[in-house]
């Protein structure tokens, strides 16, 4: 037996033809019928009730415009140019420079000034001194990369995931998210082990967590994340945490940074969704 949920109850004189076309375009299966002197719009999925209500509210407020032949929402066009993603471009440039640093700085003096823990270059070991008064060390490890695959993997996902957020929510929002995730994931990794670590991976998983939660809580304003991408990245996280990367010869992975970044991104996604809901 199929169960239906009432999403809207509207007056009989309201023409819902174009709104119905919008719902079908969004992949929302629905049924409209006259009952008790009103038009009743039903959906087959309880989660889509909120989607329909939000789209209808945007239509009524003028934020969403429907024409006879098309539906136009005031969302920015998804572009892949650097000009449209300035924050991502800057983060990528700093990451590339961070990847080159261990190559050109064979003494690791510059690396030591940017890592979370300083290095005792004479003894060749990491010094367990927290960066009190050196706040930049909370963030700069995300720019340090060790190896071509490391920077290639992180650069690709920063471009894709970071670009989604910057295009739809702005450069300031993206930078705030990146800063908070980087600080949280770097501190978590530092508390787990005194070592030289670096990379954007914790931030990448944080961006993934943010997007997943945002899309779940704000489906009408969802970011264009392909579900298969999220599955692959989460599976890879489990593989890394299970220790299979060592068996594959990929070395040690900063799993604490990955997991804590993901958790921080989820929390930020919840917070951003709540603030957005309050402002609508």
C-alpha positions in Angstrom: 0.0 0.0 0.0 1.4 3.4 -1.0 1.4 6.1 1.6 1.1 9.8 0.7 1.8 12.9 2.6 0.1 16.3 2.4 2.7 18.9 1.4 0.4 21.9 0.6 -3.2 22.9 1.0 -4.1 25.8 -1.3 -7.1 27.7 -2.6 -9.0 26.4 -5.6 -8.4 29.5 -7.7 -4.6 29.2 -7.5 -3.1 27.9 -10.7 -0.5 25.3 -9.8 0.4 24.1 -13.4 3.8 25.9 -13.5 4.6 24.9 -9.9 3.8 21.3 -10.7 6.1 21.5 -13.7 8.9 22.8 -11.4 8.4 19.9 -9.0 8.6 17.4 -11.8 11.8 19.1 -13.0 13.2 18.8 -9.5 12.4 15.1 -9.5 9.6 15.5 -6.9 6.8 13.0 -7.7 3.4 14.4 -6.6 -0.3 14.4 -7.0 -2.8 17.4 -6.9 -6.5 16.9 -6.1 -9.5 18.9 -5.1 -10.7 18.0 -1.6 -13.0 19.9 0.8 -12.9 23.2 -1.2 -9.1 23.2 -1.5 -6.3 21.9 -3.7 -4.3 19.2 -1.9 -0.7 18.5 -3.1 0.6 15.2 -1.9 4.0 13.5 -2.2 5.0 10.0 -1.7 8.1 10.7 0.4 7.8 12.4 3.8 11.2 14.0 3.4 9.9 15.8 0.3 7.2 17.7 2.2 9.8 20.2 3.4 11.3 20.5 -0.1 7.9 21.3 -1.6 7.0 23.8 1.2 10.4 25.6 0.8 10.1 25.8 -3.0 6.6 27.2 -2.7 7.7 29.8 -0.2 10.5 30.9 -2.5 8.0 31.3 -5.3 5.7 33.3 -3.1 8.4 35.6 -1.9 9.8 36.3 -5.3 13.1 34.5 -4.8 12.1 31.9 -7.3 10.6 32.9 -10.7 8.7 30.6 -13.0 8.2 31.4 -16.7 5.9 29.6 -19.1 8.7 27.6 -20.7 11.4 27.5 -18.0 12.2 27.8 -14.4 14.8 30.2 -13.3 16.2 30.4 -9.8 18.6 33.1 -8.7 21.6 30.8 -8.2 25.0 31.5 -9.6 26.0 29.6 -12.7 28.4 26.8 -11.9 31.7 27.9 -13.4 35.1 26.3 -13.3 37.2 29.3 -14.0 39.7 30.6 -11.5 38.1 34.0 -11.7 34.9 32.6 -10.3 36.7 30.7 -7.5 39.2 33.2 -6.1 39.4 31.7 -2.6 39.9 28.2 -4.0 42.6 29.6 -6.3 44.5 31.1 -3.4 44.3 28.0 -1.3 45.5 25.9 -4.3 48.4 28.3 -4.9 49.5 28.1 -1.2 49.2 24.3 -1.3 51.4 24.1 -4.4 54.0 26.3 -2.8 53.7 24.1 0.4 54.3 21.1 -1.8 57.4 22.6 -3.3 58.8 23.8 0.0 60.2 20.4 1.2 61.9 20.0 -2.3 63.6 23.4 -2.4 64.2 23.6 1.4 66.3 20.5 2.0 67.3 21.7 5.4 63.6 21.9 6.4 64.0 25.2 8.2 61.0 26.8 6.4 59.0 23.6 6.9 59.8 23.8 10.6 58.4 27.3 10.8 55.1 26.2 9.3 54.6 22.8 10.8 52.4 22.4 13.9 55.3 21.3 16.1 58.7 22.8 15.5 61.6 20.6 14.4 64.9 20.2 16.2 67.0 20.3 13.1 70.2 19.3 14.9 68.7 16.2 16.5 66.4 15.5 13.5 63.3 15.1 15.6 60.0 16.9 16.3 59.8 19.0 19.4 56.6 18.6 21.5 56.0 22.3 22.0 52.5 23.6 21.4 52.4 26.8 19.2 51.6 29.2 22.0 51.9 32.7 20.6 52.4 31.2 17.1 48.8 31.0 16.0 49.6 30.5 12.4 50.9 27.0 13.2 47.2 26.0 13.7 46.5 26.6 10.0 49.8 26.4 8.0 50.2 22.6 8.2 47.3 22.3 5.7 49.5 23.8 3.0 52.4 21.4 3.6 52.3 18.5 1.2 54.8 15.6 0.8 54.8 14.1 -2.6 53.1 14.5 -6.0 50.1 12.2 -5.2 49.5 14.0 -2.0 49.1 17.5 -3.6 47.3 16.1 -6.7 44.6 14.3 -4.6 44.0 17.2 -2.2 44.2 19.8 -5.0 41.6 18.0 -7.0 39.1 17.7 -4.2 39.7 21.2 -3.0 38.8 22.4 -6.5 35.7 20.3 -6.6 34.3 20.5 -3.1 35.6 24.0 -2.2 34.4 25.3 -5.6 30.9 24.1 -4.9 30.7 26.0 -1.7 32.4 29.1 -3.0 30.2 29.3 -6.1 26.9 28.9 -4.2 27.7 30.4 -0.8 30.6 32.9 -1.4 34.3 33.2 -0.8 34.0 34.4 2.8 31.9 31.4 3.8 34.3 29.0 2.2 37.4 30.6 3.9 35.6 30.6 7.3 34.8 26.9 6.9 38.3 26.1 5.8 39.9 28.0 8.7 37.7 26.4 11.3 38.2 22.9 10.0 41.9 23.3 9.5 42.4 24.5 13.1 40.2 21.7 14.6 41.7 18.9 12.5 45.3 20.0 13.1 44.8 20.3 16.8 43.2 16.9 17.0 46.1 15.3 15.0 48.6 17.1 17.2 46.9 15.7 20.4 47.0 12.2 19.0 50.7 12.2 18.0 53.8 14.3 18.2 54.9 14.2 14.6 55.5 16.1 11.4 52.2 16.1 9.5 50.6 18.2 6.8 48.2 18.3 4.0 44.7 19.5 3.1 43.0 16.1 3.6 41.4 17.0 6.9 39.9 20.1 5.3 38.8 18.1 2.3 36.8 15.7 4.5 35.5 18.6 6.5 34.1 20.1 3.2 32.6 16.8 2.3 30.9 16.6 5.7 29.6 20.1 5.4 28.1 19.5 1.9 26.5 16.2 2.9 24.8 17.7 5.9 23.8 20.9 4.1 22.2 18.9 1.2 20.4 16.8 3.7 19.0 19.7 5.7 18.6 22.3 2.9 17.6 20.1 -0.1 16.1 23.1 -2.0 19.5 24.8 -1.9 21.6 21.6 -2.3 25.2 21.7 -3.6 25.9 19.6 -6.7 27.6 16.7 -5.0 27.5 13.4 -6.8 26.4 10.7 -4.3 29.0 8.3 -5.6 31.8 10.7 -4.8 30.7 10.9 -1.1 30.6 7.1 -1.0 34.1 6.6 -2.5 35.6 9.2 -0.1 34.0 7.8 3.0 35.1 4.2 2.0 38.6 5.5 1.5 38.5 7.0 5.0 37.5 3.6 6.4 40.3 2.0 4.4 42.9 4.4 5.8 41.7 4.1 9.3 41.8 0.3 9.0 45.5 0.5 8.2 45.3 -0.9 4.7 47.4 2.0 3.4 50.4 0.7 5.1 49.9 -2.7 3.4 49.7 -0.8 0.1 53.0 0.9 0.8 51.4 4.4 1.0 52.9 5.1 4.5 51.2 6.5 7.5 48.0 8.5 7.1 46.9 11.3 9.5 43.6 9.5 10.2 42.7 11.7 13.2 42.9 14.8 11.1 40.6 13.2 8.5 38.0 12.0 11.0 38.1 15.2 13.1 37.8 17.3 9.9 34.8 15.3 8.8 33.1 15.8 12.2 33.9 19.5 12.2 32.4 19.9 8.8 29.2 18.1 9.8 28.9 20.4 12.8 29.5 23.5 10.6 26.9 22.2 8.1 24.3 21.8 10.9 25.1 25.3 12.2 25.0 26.9 8.8 21.7 25.2 8.0 20.2 26.4 11.2 21.3 30.0 10.7 20.0 29.9 7.1 16.6 28.6 8.3 16.4 31.4 10.9 17.2 34.1 8.3 14.6 32.9 5.8 
